[in-house]
Amino acid sequence: MSIYRHIPAPPLSQYVDFCWYYVDLSPDHDREHVLPDGTFELIVNLQETPRKLFHGANSATYDAFERGWISGAHSKFLVIDALPRSSMIGVHFKPGGAAAFLGVPGGELAGQVVELDAVWGGTVWDWRDQLLAAPTPNSKFGILERLLGQRLAHNKLRQRHSDAVAWALDRYMAEPDLQTITSVSSRVGFSHKHFIDLFRRQTGLSPKLFCRIRRFQKVLLEVQTRAEINWADVACSCGYFDQSHFVHDFNKFSGLNPSAYLARCLEGEPNFVRAT
């Protein structure tokens, strides 16, 4: 198994957190929970076996995705299959970053997983063929950057990165437990309602839900960096007012209670959890 990460050059780095690529991944489980982090993901399957998105934690029904897809910002965990010797490449966008490439408001794809051709048309599969043919990780990342650059240039007149939303995202990312919609919207000069609409168009989420997800992500970071876990202390340090509020959000976003999460989370991948 090999795993690679790549940070694109500007201007793509304004919108993209990192690109990733893995080869011959062989998990020791057959299903995973993918936890929400407030952003979009672009994924290209480099094999011919379709991947499954299950309809629930214990569901036997699923939607199948074959060549490539966009996963919008979600408000709860997804359940996917974990296949042996799988290979994929993808893009992890910064919060609000995907809107610059989509050609549609981010809110239209929120909570959805859709095939790439539904967003960018059938010619996108020619680009997938190039990814399959590229012999090295660096050459694959180069092809990925060229596609993103083309999409950015194509959409720049219709989907401009909002300075106001970018400023709000910085505040929410830094202190998701302290910011309020009213305090931020007043600082950027918009009404409460108009700011929520702008924010949802850019990110796919309301400001309140985005902050809840980012506070949950703050919990996961705390868990990764602490030698010993005291859940009451973690909840307090991340801005939860009481333990029941903390457990409710943790279960909604992960599908597990905190102790079960610790036992099932994948090493180095806090947003991927064994389903059983």
C-alpha positions, 0 to 999 in steps of 0.5 A: 500500500502507498499513500501520497499527498500533494499541495497544489500551487497558487491559485489552486491552493486558495481553494484546495487543502490537498490532493491525495492518491492511494494505491493497493489499500487493503483495509481490515474491515468492509465498511467505514463511517466517513465523518463530516468536516464541513467541506467537499471531496472530489474522488476518482476511482482508478479501478473498474469495481463500483464503490458503494454508498450505503443508505444507513449504518445497518442498511443492505441497500446502497447507491453505486458509483463507478468512475468518479464523483463529488461528495458535497458538504454533509451534516452526518456521517456516510457509510461506504464500503472498504474494498481490498487493493483499492486505488483512488485519487482525489481532492480535499477542498477547503471549506467553501473552496469547491464552489469555485469549480462546480459551476453551481452553488454549493448548496445545490450539492450539499448532502449529496454524492453525485457522479462527476459527469452530472456536474461537469459533463461526459467529457470529464471521463477523457480526463479520467483516462489520462489519470489512469494512463499517467505512470507516476504519482506526480504525473497524476497530480499534474493532470489533476491540477490541470483539470482544476485549473481549467474548471477554475478559469471556466467558472470564475465569472459565475462563481467568485470566491466571496471575500465576506464568506472567506472572512467569516470562514476564517472566524468560524474555523478559528473559534467555532464555539465562540462565534455567532451568526449575528456578530459575524454578519454585522461585521461583514455588512449583511443582514442576518438572512442574506449572510446565511444565504451567501454562506450556504451558497458558498459552503453548502451549509448554514453558518450554525451547522458549519460551526457545529461540525467544526466544533466536532472536528475540534474534538477529534483533533483534541483526541488525536493529540491527548495521551489520556482522554477525559471526555468531560474535559474534552467537551468543556475545552471544545465549548460544549455546555454540558455532556449530553449536548456533546454526546448528542452531537458526537453521535449525530456526526459519527454514528458512534458514542465517544468510546466506540469512536476511540476503539474504531477510528483508523490510525492517522485518519480521524474522519474514517471509522470502522463501521463494526 
